[in-house]
Amino acid sequence: MASLTERNIVSGKREALADIISMIDAKSTPFTSMAPKVAKPGNTLFRWQVDSLPTVSAEQAGIVDGTDVSPTADTKNYVKDGGTQYRYEMSNHIQIFREAVRVSPLTLDIAVVAGVKSELANNVSKGIEVVKRKIEKTLCSANLPKADDGASQGYATRGLDSWVKNDFTSDSYLVVPSSFRTPTASISTVGTAALDETAVQDILASVFNQTGRMQEFDGIVGYKLKQAFTNLTYTTKQGSGTAPMQAIRTLNREQGQNSYISGIDVFEGDFGSIRLHTSLFLKNNFCGYLLNMDLVGVGYGGNIAQVKELTDNGGGPARLIEAVATCIVKNPLGLAKFDFTT
């Protein structure tokens, strides 16, 4: 008797498609995740104040016992004293971030897609993630602040890379006061190949010279810079000048251990420590920023990502994902940067 076998079925076979969708893109957003969320901006221009103290010197003469204080000669004003101003105002604009999604009626009502219960909900979820990444990329960028011109330019926020710098020749709007710009010594440009312990210690020492205290920094770094930190711990360079440079990598481990561990997450220096967090949303993969989280913040206007229903004029339901955010650096003197390009 003839029997029906699977290979004899030549038509009508349904496609076996698993209810699985694989998404390997899981990039983290360390700056917006870790930076404190400050008060909601009350205007399109978010403002705050910075202050400083005068430089002191050793007094040799002392005060003669019984001497009266002169109301004019001996009193000082620590807001603005003569040509010296101690307190300034800094500011930054907010910026709007948005994504819009729409699905057609047939996509919503007829199509059955494996692994997706609702294409509209799926698109909204992905749109929220895209907005979050846009915010991270923009807030960490070298963008300069801009005002809304009512035509082609909307409000734009100053990015982190434009806060932590000392060259403001290209700035003409909402410029950081010169006495509060990140010192040259707090910005390293040696590159990842030349990065060594001395270069890192020098940056920490420069920040200590500004703040007077040891601190715990969060280092938002590109993955190439993260590798350079690991290499400076495990690699010794031989030779100098024009002599050939050979890298010797030395590893010690207990006999019998079956794990090869090669990675540095924390750098402990004389003037503070750095916890390293790798990011793919910096201006390149070689740079990095040493952040005191008490001196930075993200200001959100309303919800971090608000979803609004748009009108359906027959083309299918649509949603708008929108957020308003600004990058706040309370005082650039207390931050540092590895400004590497290679």
QUIDA-V839345 format. One record per pair of residues at least 6 apart in sequence whose ideal C-beta (glycine too) atoms are under 7 Angstrom apart, sorted by sequence separation. I is the first residue (numbers start at 1). GAP is how many residues later the second one is. D is the distance in whole Angstrom. If there is no record, write none. Layout:
BEGIN
I/GAP/D + I/GAP/D
END
This chain:
BEGIN
80/6/7 + 113/6/6 + 116/6/5 + 148/6/5 + 208/6/7 + 239/6/5 + 267/6/7 + 312/6/7 + 329/6/7 + 79/7/6 + 146/7/6 + 148/7/5 + 168/7/6 + 238/7/7 + 239/7/7 + 266/7/6 + 267/7/4 + 78/8/5 + 79/8/5 + 147/8/7 + 168/8/7 + 237/8/6 + 238/8/5 + 266/8/7 + 310/8/4 + 146/9/7 + 190/9/5 + 266/9/5 + 310/9/6 + 146/10/4 + 237/10/6 + 238/10/6 + 265/10/7 + 309/10/6 + 310/10/6 + 108/11/7 + 145/11/6 + 188/11/5 + 265/11/5 + 308/11/7 + 107/12/5 + 108/12/6 + 145/12/6 + 235/12/5 + 236/12/5 + 264/12/7 + 307/12/6 + 308/12/4 + 143/13/6 + 145/13/4 + 168/13/7 + 143/14/7 + 144/14/6 + 235/14/5 + 236/14/7 + 307/14/6 + 308/14/7 + 143/15/7 + 166/15/5 + 188/15/6 + 234/15/5 + 103/16/5 + 143/16/4 + 158/16/7 + 166/16/6 + 234/16/7 + 274/16/6 + 305/16/6 + 306/16/5 + 103/17/5 + 142/17/6 + 165/17/6 + 166/17/7 + 185/17/7 + 186/17/6 + 234/17/6 + 306/17/7 + 139/18/7 + 141/18/4 + 144/18/6 + 164/18/5 + 166/18/5 + 305/18/5 + 138/19/7 + 140/19/6 + 142/19/4 + 143/19/6 + 304/19/6 + 103/20/6 + 139/20/6 + 140/20/5 + 141/20/6 + 142/20/5 + 186/20/4 + 138/21/6 + 139/21/6 + 140/21/7 + 166/21/6 + 185/21/4 + 186/21/6 + 101/22/4 + 165/22/7 + 302/22/6 + 101/23/6 + 183/23/6 + 300/23/7 + 301/23/3 + 300/24/7 + 300/25/5 + 101/26/5 + 299/26/7 + 144/27/6 + 183/27/7 + 298/27/6 + 299/27/4 + 99/28/4 + 145/28/6 + 234/28/7 + 145/29/5 + 298/29/7 + 299/29/6 + 298/30/7 + 99/31/5 + 233/31/5 + 297/31/4 + 99/32/5 + 192/32/6 + 230/32/6 + 296/32/6 + 98/33/7 + 192/33/6 + 195/33/5 + 230/33/6 + 296/33/6 + 52/34/5 + 97/34/5 + 230/34/5 + 295/34/7 + 296/34/7 + 51/35/6 + 197/35/6 + 229/35/5 + 295/35/5 + 51/36/5 + 192/36/4 + 196/36/6 + 295/36/5 + 97/37/5 + 195/37/6 + 49/38/6 + 50/38/5 + 97/38/6 + 229/38/6 + 295/39/5 + 49/40/5 + 50/40/6 + 295/40/6 + 47/42/6 + 48/42/6 + 292/42/5 + 95/43/7 + 292/43/7 + 47/44/4 + 291/44/6 + 46/45/6 + 290/45/6 + 45/46/5 + 46/46/6 + 289/46/7 + 290/46/4 + 229/47/6 + 45/48/6 + 46/48/6 + 289/48/5 + 44/49/6 + 44/50/5 + 226/50/6 + 288/50/4 + 287/51/6 + 93/52/5 + 226/52/5 + 287/52/6 + 41/53/5 + 92/53/6 + 93/53/7 + 287/53/5 + 93/54/7 + 286/54/4 + 217/55/6 + 219/55/4 + 221/55/6 + 223/55/5 + 286/55/6 + 216/56/6 + 217/56/7 + 219/56/6 + 286/56/6 + 214/57/5 + 215/57/5 + 216/57/5 + 217/57/5 + 218/57/5 + 219/57/5 + 220/57/6 + 221/57/6 + 222/57/7 + 284/57/6 + 96/58/6 + 214/58/5 + 219/58/7 + 221/58/7 + 96/59/7 + 216/59/7 + 218/59/6 + 220/59/5 + 95/60/6 + 222/60/5 + 94/61/6 + 95/61/5 + 224/61/4 + 225/61/6 + 93/62/4 + 95/62/4 + 220/62/7 + 222/62/6 + 223/62/5 + 224/62/5 + 225/62/7 + 93/63/6 + 94/63/6 + 208/63/4 + 222/63/4 + 225/63/5 + 93/64/5 + 208/64/7 + 222/64/5 + 92/65/6 + 204/65/5 + 222/65/6 + 92/66/5 + 204/66/7 + 205/66/5 + 222/66/6 + 200/67/6 + 204/67/4 + 221/67/3 + 201/68/5 + 204/68/5 + 220/68/6 + 200/69/6 + 201/69/6 + 219/69/6 + 220/69/5 + 219/71/5 + 220/71/6 + 217/73/4 + 218/73/5 + 217/74/6 + 217/75/6 + 218/75/6 + 215/77/6 + 92/82/7 + 91/83/5 + 90/86/6 + 203/87/7 + 88/89/4 + 88/92/6 + 21/94/4 + 192/94/5 + 19/95/5 + 20/95/5 + 21/95/7 + 18/96/6 + 19/96/5 + 17/97/4 + 29/103/6 + 32/103/6 + 29/104/6 + 32/104/5 + 31/105/6 + 27/106/7 + 29/107/4 + 32/107/6 + 31/108/6 + 31/109/5 + 44/111/5 + 225/113/6 + 225/115/6 + 161/122/6 + 210/123/5 + 211/123/5 + 210/124/6 + 164/125/6 + 52/127/7 + 207/127/6 + 31/129/7 + 160/129/6 + 207/129/5 + 50/130/5 + 206/130/7 + 203/133/5 + 140/141/6 + 142/141/6 + 140/142/5 + 141/142/6 + 137/144/5 + 136/145/5 + 133/148/7 + 192/148/6 + 187/149/7 + 191/149/5 + 182/150/5 + 186/150/4 + 187/150/5 + 188/150/5 + 189/150/5 + 192/150/7 + 180/151/6 + 181/151/6 + 182/151/7 + 188/151/7 + 189/151/7 + 191/151/5 + 180/152/6 + 187/152/5 + 180/153/6 + 182/153/6 + 182/154/7 + 182/155/7 + 176/156/6 + 139/159/7 + 163/166/4 + 160/167/6 + 159/168/6 + 164/168/6 + 157/169/5 + 158/169/6 + 160/169/7 + 163/169/5 + 157/170/5 + 164/171/5 + 132/173/7 + 164/173/5 + 131/174/5 + 128/177/5 + 124/183/6 + 34/184/6 + 139/186/7 + 135/188/6 + 139/188/4 + 31/189/6 + 30/190/5 + 131/190/5 + 135/190/5 + 131/192/5 + 128/193/5 + 127/194/4 + 124/195/5 + 120/197/6 + 124/197/7 + 94/207/6 + 108/208/6 + 107/209/7 + 108/209/7 + 104/211/7 + 105/211/5 + 104/212/4 + 102/213/6 + 103/213/5 + 102/214/5 + 103/214/6 + 102/215/7 + 102/216/4 + 101/217/7 + 100/218/6 + 101/218/5 + 100/220/5 + 98/222/6 + 99/222/5 + 98/223/6 + 98/224/4 + 97/225/7 + 96/226/7 + 97/226/5 + 96/228/6 + 97/228/7 + 94/230/5 + 95/230/6 + 94/231/7 + 95/231/7 + 94/232/5 + 93/233/7 + 92/234/5 + 92/235/6 + 92/236/6 + 30/247/4 + 31/248/7 + 30/249/5 + 29/252/6 + 27/253/5 + 46/253/6 + 36/257/6 + 35/258/6 + 41/258/5 + 34/259/6 + 38/259/4 + 40/259/7 + 37/260/7 + 38/260/7 + 40/260/7 + 41/260/6 + 35/261/5 + 36/261/5 + 37/261/6 + 38/261/5 + 40/261/6 + 35/262/6 + 35/263/5 + 37/263/6 + 32/266/6 + 46/280/5 + 50/281/5 + 46/282/7 + 48/282/6 + 41/285/6 + 38/290/6
END
